[in-house]
Each structure stands twice: as C-alpha cells, then as structure tokens.
Amino acid sequence: MAAKRRNVPETYERGFLHELDSRTVLAQEMRARFARFTDDLGGLDSLSYAQRSLVERALWLEHWLAQQEQALAMDGEFDVGKWTQAVNALQGILSKLGLQRQTKDINLADFIAQRTKREDAA
C-alpha cells in the first residue's frame, strides 16, 4: 500500500484530497472544508460529477493562494501574476458553483447521524 500524502501537491492533481493522510491536521481541515462547501451547495449527494470536481479544484486553489500569501508575509518569493491568475480562476469556479447556500432535504434520522458524527470528530 502506498504511503498517504502529508501535504497538498504543488500542482493540482485530481483526487488529491482522498490521498491526504487522514491523521494530519491539514487533511482533517481540507476534508472539513470540503464538507462545508458541499453542504452549502445542498449536500454531496445532490452534486454532479462536474460540481464535485470544481469543489476540489476550488479547495486546491484556496490552499495554494494561502501558501503564496504566507510566503509574501514572510518576505518570501511571490509572483503577483500567478497569484492574480489563481484568484481569477477561483472566482470563476465559485461563480459557476454559486455563492448562495442551497437548502438540503434531510430527515430526522440523517440529521441525528450527521450531528453525532460531527460531535465524535470534535
């Protein structure tokens, strides 16, 4: 079995989120953000393959942008052109997905199960 990744890849790779080592804070944070993102869009089950793909790309871009901004804050190397392109790409993805929260149909049993799962994870 191949070792799981401890970091987000430098360039986007489909499925990177699944490949992250679940024991790391980074993986836990990225998966929590994925869940919040998909919940805002009406739930993972309601999303098409294309929407799921765009969510994964948006998360990768957010992470990349944060790394670039951190490098700038630490007087590191910063390419404003690449940063601007990434911001524009992220904006395009978010526009395609929509910025408004979508309602999600859920029954009481599913609600209780989700709440229990979140409490257990905390």
Secondary structure as a PSIPRED ss2 file (coil, helix, strand):
# PSIPRED VFORMAT (PSIPRED V4.0)

   1 M C   1.000  0.000  0.000
   2 A C   1.000  0.000  0.000
   3 A C   1.000  0.000  0.000
   4 K C   1.000  0.000  0.000
   5 R E   0.000  0.000  1.000
   6 R C   1.000  0.000  0.000
   7 N C   1.000  0.000  0.000
   8 V C   1.000  0.000  0.000
   9 P C   1.000  0.000  0.000
  10 E C   1.000  0.000  0.000
  11 T C   1.000  0.000  0.000
  12 Y C   1.000  0.000  0.000
  13 E C   1.000  0.000  0.000
  14 R C   1.000  0.000  0.000
  15 G C   1.000  0.000  0.000
  16 F H   0.000  1.000  0.000
  17 L H   0.000  1.000  0.000
  18 H H   0.000  1.000  0.000
  19 E H   0.000  1.000  0.000
  20 L E   0.000  0.000  1.000
  21 D C   1.000  0.000  0.000
  22 S C   1.000  0.000  0.000
  23 R C   1.000  0.000  0.000
  24 T C   1.000  0.000  0.000
  25 V H   0.000  1.000  0.000
  26 L H   0.000  1.000  0.000
  27 A H   0.000  1.000  0.000
  28 Q H   0.000  1.000  0.000
  29 E H   0.000  1.000  0.000
  30 M H   0.000  1.000  0.000
  31 R H   0.000  1.000  0.000
  32 A H   0.000  1.000  0.000
  33 R H   0.000  1.000  0.000
  34 F H   0.000  1.000  0.000
  35 A H   0.000  1.000  0.000
  36 R H   0.000  1.000  0.000
  37 F H   0.000  1.000  0.000
  38 T H   0.000  1.000  0.000
  39 D H   0.000  1.000  0.000
  40 D H   0.000  1.000  0.000
  41 L C   1.000  0.000  0.000
  42 G C   1.000  0.000  0.000
  43 G C   1.000  0.000  0.000
  44 L H   0.000  1.000  0.000
  45 D H   0.000  1.000  0.000
  46 S H   0.000  1.000  0.000
  47 L C   1.000  0.000  0.000
  48 S C   1.000  0.000  0.000
  49 Y H   0.000  1.000  0.000
  50 A H   0.000  1.000  0.000
  51 Q H   0.000  1.000  0.000
  52 R H   0.000  1.000  0.000
  53 S H   0.000  1.000  0.000
  54 L H   0.000  1.000  0.000
  55 V H   0.000  1.000  0.000
  56 E H   0.000  1.000  0.000
  57 R H   0.000  1.000  0.000
  58 A H   0.000  1.000  0.000
  59 L H   0.000  1.000  0.000
  60 W H   0.000  1.000  0.000
  61 L H   0.000  1.000  0.000
  62 E H   0.000  1.000  0.000
  63 H H   0.000  1.000  0.000
  64 W H   0.000  1.000  0.000
  65 L H   0.000  1.000  0.000
  66 A H   0.000  1.000  0.000
  67 Q H   0.000  1.000  0.000
  68 Q H   0.000  1.000  0.000
  69 E H   0.000  1.000  0.000
  70 Q H   0.000  1.000  0.000
  71 A H   0.000  1.000  0.000
  72 L H   0.000  1.000  0.000
  73 A H   0.000  1.000  0.000
  74 M C   1.000  0.000  0.000
  75 D C   1.000  0.000  0.000
  76 G C   1.000  0.000  0.000
  77 E C   1.000  0.000  0.000
  78 F C   1.000  0.000  0.000
  79 D C   1.000  0.000  0.000
  80 V H   0.000  1.000  0.000
  81 G H   0.000  1.000  0.000
  82 K H   0.000  1.000  0.000
  83 W H   0.000  1.000  0.000
  84 T H   0.000  1.000  0.000
  85 Q H   0.000  1.000  0.000
  86 A H   0.000  1.000  0.000
  87 V H   0.000  1.000  0.000
  88 N H   0.000  1.000  0.000
  89 A H   0.000  1.000  0.000
  90 L H   0.000  1.000  0.000
  91 Q H   0.000  1.000  0.000
  92 G H   0.000  1.000  0.000
  93 I H   0.000  1.000  0.000
  94 L H   0.000  1.000  0.000
  95 S H   0.000  1.000  0.000
  96 K H   0.000  1.000  0.000
  97 L H   0.000  1.000  0.000
  98 G C   1.000  0.000  0.000
  99 L C   1.000  0.000  0.000
 100 Q C   1.000  0.000  0.000
 101 R C   1.000  0.000  0.000
 102 Q C   1.000  0.000  0.000
 103 T C   1.000  0.000  0.000
 104 K C   1.000  0.000  0.000
 105 D C   1.000  0.000  0.000
 106 I C   1.000  0.000  0.000
 107 N C   1.000  0.000  0.000
 108 L H   0.000  1.000  0.000
 109 A H   0.000  1.000  0.000
 110 D H   0.000  1.000  0.000
 111 F H   0.000  1.000  0.000
 112 I H   0.000  1.000  0.000
 113 A H   0.000  1.000  0.000
 114 Q H   0.000  1.000  0.000
 115 R H   0.000  1.000  0.000
 116 T H   0.000  1.000  0.000
 117 K H   0.000  1.000  0.000
 118 R H   0.000  1.000  0.000
 119 E H   0.000  1.000  0.000
 120 D H   0.000  1.000  0.000
 121 A H   0.000  1.000  0.000
 122 A C   1.000  0.000  0.000
